[in-house]
Amino acid sequence: MVSKRKAETEAGAGAEETKDNSKRRTRSNPAQLDSDTQIRDTSIPGGWNPYPISKVYRLIEPGPVLLVTTGSLTDGTHNVMTIGFHMVMQHESPPLIGICLGPWDASFTVLKKRRECVLAIPSAEMAGVVVDVGNCSSDDEGMNKWEKFGLEALPGGKVEAPLVGGKDMIANIECVVEDTKMVSKYSMWVLKVVAAWENPAKKETARMFHHRGDGTFVIDGEILNLQDRMVKWKEYQD
């Protein structure tokens, strides 16, 4: 019979060996590194602090906070939600925009069925309202976000989903679904732009706001004009 002390010793040694092997496997395969391991094991000169990989989205939030409308203004099924994850995927022929919108959102089913939406760009003056829109759902009993937050729904030119009106809106982009190949895996919809509208009152003074991923936001500041240095991209300048 193995003594209790010997069994404990062997168990402890086994556990330590497993721990050491795990460390070796992790270091030999960077893909296995989690954020905590990187923080413990990574150091670089120059006074840089490690940053958890699970939060890197806070460093590269892609663009301004948007309102997304779905459904139909004609039959009163129109809905509105807030998103922060989106990106330009193609400039033209046709213009394409990617947005992340998943089955946890009430608008997901509507977008899947109707295959069209509007991306509305609010100014910083609307930040509080836009955040509040994103913190409730049309699935909540008796919820009508248009009425609750005083949002103005306007008919679009090419889609049934409404534009978002009002003096503090910057622009509206009408879209149809172009590609759904990445929806099931990444909740990423590829949208084709079919029409766009700008608020002339906001053309020179508009300031968008950007989510930093943790409940804090950054507002557009001073415009830095370096068009004369963008010698390879003149076709994208006005």
ZIFENSUL-V826683 format. One record per residue. N is the residue number from 0. RES is the residue in one small letter. SS is DSSP state (h for helix, s for strand, l for the rest). OMEGA is omega in whole degrees, 0 to 359 (NA if undefined). Layout:
N_RES_SS_OMEGA ; N_RES_SS_OMEGA
This chain:
0_m_l_179 ; 1_v_l_180 ; 2_s_l_180 ; 3_k_h_181 ; 4_r_h_180 ; 5_k_h_179 ; 6_a_h_179 ; 7_e_h_180 ; 8_t_h_180 ; 9_e_h_179 ; 10_a_h_179 ; 11_g_h_180 ; 12_a_h_179 ; 13_g_h_180 ; 14_a_h_180 ; 15_e_h_179 ; 16_e_h_178 ; 17_t_h_179 ; 18_k_h_180 ; 19_d_h_180 ; 20_n_h_179 ; 21_s_h_179 ; 22_k_h_181 ; 23_r_h_180 ; 24_r_h_182 ; 25_t_h_182 ; 26_r_h_180 ; 27_s_h_179 ; 28_n_l_183 ; 29_p_h_181 ; 30_a_h_181 ; 31_q_h_182 ; 32_l_l_171 ; 33_d_l_186 ; 34_s_h_181 ; 35_d_h_179 ; 36_t_h_179 ; 37_q_h_180 ; 38_i_h_182 ; 39_r_h_193 ; 40_d_h_185 ; 41_t_l_173 ; 42_s_l_178 ; 43_i_l_180 ; 44_p_l_175 ; 45_g_l_176 ; 46_g_l_179 ; 47_w_l_177 ; 48_n_l_177 ; 49_p_l_181 ; 50_y_l_183 ; 51_p_l_184 ; 52_i_h_179 ; 53_s_h_182 ; 54_k_h_183 ; 55_v_h_177 ; 56_y_h_178 ; 57_r_h_181 ; 58_l_l_186 ; 59_i_l_175 ; 60_e_l_195 ; 61_p_l_184 ; 62_g_l_184 ; 63_p_l_173 ; 64_v_l_183 ; 65_l_s_165 ; 66_l_s_178 ; 67_v_s_177 ; 68_t_s_177 ; 69_t_s_180 ; 70_g_l_184 ; 71_s_l_175 ; 72_l_l_183 ; 73_t_l_183 ; 74_d_l_175 ; 75_g_l_180 ; 76_t_l_185 ; 77_h_l_180 ; 78_n_s_178 ; 79_v_s_179 ; 80_m_s_182 ; 81_t_s_174 ; 82_i_s_176 ; 83_g_l_182 ; 84_f_l_179 ; 85_h_s_180 ; 86_m_s_171 ; 87_v_s_181 ; 88_m_s_180 ; 89_q_s_183 ; 90_h_l_187 ; 91_e_l_176 ; 92_s_l_354 ; 93_p_l_173 ; 94_p_l_181 ; 95_l_s_178 ; 96_i_s_176 ; 97_g_s_176 ; 98_i_s_174 ; 99_c_s_180 ; 100_l_l_190 ; 101_g_l_183 ; 102_p_l_175 ; 103_w_l_178 ; 104_d_l_179 ; 105_a_h_182 ; 106_s_h_183 ; 107_f_h_182 ; 108_t_h_181 ; 109_v_h_179 ; 110_l_h_179 ; 111_k_h_182 ; 112_k_h_187 ; 113_r_h_175 ; 114_r_l_174 ; 115_e_s_180 ; 116_c_s_174 ; 117_v_s_173 ; 118_l_s_183 ; 119_a_s_184 ; 120_i_s_179 ; 121_p_s_175 ; 122_s_l_183 ; 123_a_h_179 ; 124_e_h_182 ; 125_m_h_189 ; 126_a_h_182 ; 127_g_h_180 ; 128_v_h_182 ; 129_v_h_177 ; 130_v_h_179 ; 131_d_h_177 ; 132_v_h_181 ; 133_g_h_182 ; 134_n_l_171 ; 135_c_l_184 ; 136_s_l_176 ; 137_s_l_175 ; 138_d_l_178 ; 139_d_l_184 ; 140_e_l_177 ; 141_g_l_184 ; 142_m_l_169 ; 143_n_l_187 ; 144_k_h_178 ; 145_w_h_180 ; 146_e_h_184 ; 147_k_h_185 ; 148_f_l_176 ; 149_g_l_180 ; 150_l_l_182 ; 151_e_s_179 ; 152_a_s_181 ; 153_l_s_177 ; 154_p_l_178 ; 155_g_l_181 ; 156_g_l_187 ; 157_k_l_179 ; 158_v_l_180 ; 159_e_l_177 ; 160_a_l_185 ; 161_p_l_166 ; 162_l_s_174 ; 163_v_s_182 ; 164_g_s_179 ; 165_g_l_185 ; 166_k_l_183 ; 167_d_l_174 ; 168_m_s_182 ; 169_i_s_184 ; 170_a_s_175 ; 171_n_s_181 ; 172_i_s_179 ; 173_e_s_186 ; 174_c_s_168 ; 175_v_s_181 ; 176_v_s_181 ; 177_e_s_187 ; 178_d_s_180 ; 179_t_l_184 ; 180_k_l_183 ; 181_m_l_184 ; 182_v_h_185 ; 183_s_h_183 ; 184_k_h_187 ; 185_y_h_185 ; 186_s_l_181 ; 187_m_s_178 ; 188_w_s_174 ; 189_v_s_184 ; 190_l_s_175 ; 191_k_s_179 ; 192_v_s_180 ; 193_v_s_176 ; 194_a_s_178 ; 195_a_s_184 ; 196_w_s_178 ; 197_e_s_177 ; 198_n_l_184 ; 199_p_h_180 ; 200_a_h_182 ; 201_k_h_187 ; 202_k_l_184 ; 203_e_l_188 ; 204_t_l_187 ; 205_a_l_173 ; 206_r_l_177 ; 207_m_l_175 ; 208_f_s_190 ; 209_h_s_179 ; 210_h_s_179 ; 211_r_l_173 ; 212_g_l_183 ; 213_d_l_181 ; 214_g_l_174 ; 215_t_l_187 ; 216_f_s_175 ; 217_v_s_179 ; 218_i_s_178 ; 219_d_l_179 ; 220_g_l_182 ; 221_e_l_177 ; 222_i_l_178 ; 223_l_l_184 ; 224_n_l_178 ; 225_l_l_182 ; 226_q_h_181 ; 227_d_h_179 ; 228_r_h_183 ; 229_m_l_189 ; 230_v_l_182 ; 231_k_l_188 ; 232_w_l_183 ; 233_k_h_183 ; 234_e_h_180 ; 235_y_h_179 ; 236_q_l_177 ; 237_d_l_NA
